[in-house]
């Protein structure tokens, strides 16, 4: 049963009638381009088949009630709660979307909602953006405003909800991927101009697969470390006299101007990661998908050594996948836990997943889980 079917059923069970509409939005995997988005750089995500569905109907009065399958409880908020910081937890992501829409003049009706998700929580697969984007689409639809607000603006409002209302300093990649990705494609996104290109990413034709391994490693100090790296990058850009690290054209000259090794390593990662994104895009345009593996591995090595956001479980998963025959592997997401992706021959999924599981057992780590990811579509109305 799909998340959309479950959301519809949950809505009926909770509220006693059919919902007016159901929207769903996907989680995402970032093929390459990590920690480049908030440096106004380049990213290349694709949408997962796993989705978050929101069933909704209007409700009299300016009040919103949201039931979550994963939380097994409801949250209700009203106009007085539409102030940044007023709500905490998962309900803040829903309230933040209502707040952001009202801030641009969208008359969001009171509503009842049921939320069901297949996107793993805490795995670095952007479950929060999937929730935001599904709720945003549903609220626009209930208000009759889906055509009033261009879809290219939806990700910016979802990001605003997370940045300004929830208080998480995320970049723009997740919301763009959840909204604009297309089936069978990766989304090449310029995080400064928001220019997008749908790049063909047909794994089946190439006889390849992307294996996503959830390490189930707890995210260790992720929030504080993420904010620290963002602040270091911004300080380095200011010291170098550029608007953002993407503007560095001569890496060696820039590194020579920085006084501390930490800043140099952070800058080295961002600049070379942007170069790797462009290199992967060029290979995909040339139908050379099987040649991107070394770039994926180089990305992981930089995230490990320069950006220092990997943990032993991530490094072990990458090493095990490569030893088992993967063409390339890297951590994906913000790091400090979460997932690894491996580019593999389509027939190797069980073998590579088994090799990672064996390595985890030998290291005494919790057992990982794995799925084969097929690039899917962005947010869409289901019913």
Secondary structure, DSSP 8 states (H G I E B T S, - for coil): --HHHHHHHHHHHHHSS--SEEEEEEEEEEEE--S-GGGT-EEEEEEEEEEEEEEEEE-SSSEEEEEETTTTEEEEEEGGG-STTS--SHHHHHHHHHHHHHHTT-----EEEEEEE-S-TTSSS-HHHHHHHHHHHHHHHHTT-TTTS-HHHHHHHHHHIIIIII-----SHHHHHHHH--TTEEEEEETTT--EEEEE--HHHHTEEEEEEE------SHHHHHHHHHHHHHHHHHHHT-SSGGG---HHHHHHH--SHHHHHHHHHHHHHHHHHHHHHHHHHTT-GGG-HHHHHHHHHHHHHTS----HHHHHHHHHHHHTT-SEEEEESSSSSSEEEEEEEGGGHHHHHHHHHHHHHHHT----EEEEE--B--SEE--
